[in-house]
Amino acid sequence: MGVIRKKTVTRGTEGGLKYICDVCSADITSTVRIRCADSSCNDYDLCVPCFSIGSSSQNHDPATHAFSVIEQHSIPIYTADWGADEELLLLEGAEVYGLGSWADIADHIGGYRTKDEVRDHYIDTYVKSTNFPLPERADPKDTSLLVENPRDVFQARKKRRIEERKNAAKSAPPAAPKQKPTASVPACHEVQGYMPGRLEFETEFANDAEEAVQHMQFDPGDGINPRTGEIEPEMELKIVVMDIYNSRLTTRAERKKVIFEHHLLEYRKNAALDKKRTKEERDLLNKVKPFARMTNHKDFQELSSGLEYEHNLRQAVAQLQDWRHMRIGDLKTGEKYESEKQARAQRPAPTGSFDRLAGIRPPKPVPPIETPSATTALTAPELPERLKNAQLPFGSLAINGQTKGPVANGNGNSASTNPKTQYTVAPIAGVSPLKLTPDNATDIQLLTPEEAELCSVLRMMPKAYLTIKEGIMREAMKTGGSLKRKSAREVCKIDGTKVSRIYDFLVHSGWIQKV
């Protein structure tokens, strides 16, 4: 065999086709060769010295077999820097490997051609030609390039180019180890069963949907009764089956769209984010995931972050209420209480000296330590300092860089530096104060001492007071935290004197501003 396809290990080398003499095995790729033209010799090549002395091998008979002299086609025909032999190898490589596989085509051409160089030459010479799909100089009589670039000058320039690129390749630093290419197989992705090359899964939704239509045939003229011209029942059944199959394909495409749009294939990234969340936050986000099919990625992220922030607020409020029930008046003491509470939970239970089962009783499991969440930022001891540095108005709270109105907290978390005077509730004529206790007022623990005194003077239950307080503050929030006394009376449909007392108390506490 006189032809060898020389595929090299690295890109950008000589590569291409290599011709050898079938008698002496000499390399005759870059010189004149003699090819046997008889049908019994397939790709039989000889070098000029072996042909001149009549040497032969295999079934070749130099006395009777016809032959042809093949010279180097290293002459420019379409462009000044590409020879005819390289043009033939380019078209042959495109046919073998397919357009787009420029690295393989460059290896097929050889001569240290790069994939970018091959791609640009093909696009400029063939695709952008006015005679597409033929090149500009497709006329065989056009020899203008050969006149401008004689054979010896072109071959010398080609040899010089190959030598320069060969020396540059030798002096180049060692390339990074070749990585395994991404194939369209399930093992090439972090999600098991996903084929990235085909954007498909090994097991699709309704994976057996094709089984119902794989043997179905539709021939021209079938399904119509020639006498009546109506569709036959069998054809109607086929159409129904095809509609069911198309609906399953539509559902499969919609599910894939959700996966791709919400980046669910980035398993490692999503798993790392889940590890930073608490168990409650993970359960909450899992319940919200069905809404991803009805929203885009941006809206779903806003919904998830909003629900997560609301969950953290509820946890912080519950923790502050627990601290108030424990008579804890500041955030720093609350943090100390939580750390001591966690230390007590991790402490092993004491065993008595007369406990016979103490040696065999398994130790109490240590409760897992939850990852600190956003709830801690809402109950951190430095919260008053953050409010003070932000220079917010008295009783307001900054959330995500925005002021969110007055905060119903009268236990020293205000940013105001002025000492607050004690508020004295003026008694109402003809109304005797009511003594409030946990027995007759179950929600009294939700009030501050001043609020409890206010409810006692007004003879009002804590739950009713909290409802009135919430209505007044909601109305004040609509006007930037300020409210008129008349508007407060319109909101609360009770005795105007009691509303005035509550209004004065809220203004004195800094929760609303008087207009």
Secondary structure, DSSP 8 states (H G I E B T S, - for coil): --EEE---SSSSSS-SEEEB-TTT--B-TTS-EEEE-STTSSS-EE-HHHHHTT---TT--TTT--EEEE----SEEEETTEEHHHHHHHHHHHHHH-TT-HHHHHHHH-TT--HHHHHHHHIIIIIT-TTTTS-TT--TT--HHHHHS-HHHHHHHHHHHHHHHHHHHHHS-----------SSGGGSSSTTEETTTTEESS-TTTTGGGGTTT----TTTTB-TTT--B-HHHHHHHHHHHHHHHHHHHHHHHHHHHHHTTTT-HHHHHHHHHTS-HHHHHHHHHHGGGGGTS-HHHHHHHHHHHHHHHHHHHHHHHHHHHHHTT--SHHHHHHHHHHHHHHHHS-----TT-TTTTTS------------THHHHS-TTHHHHHHHHT--TTEEEETTEEEEE----SS-----S----------TT-------TTT-TTGGGS-HHHHHHHHHHT--HHHHHHHHHHHHHHHHHTTTEE-HHHHHHHS-S-HHHHHHHHHHHHHHTSSEE-
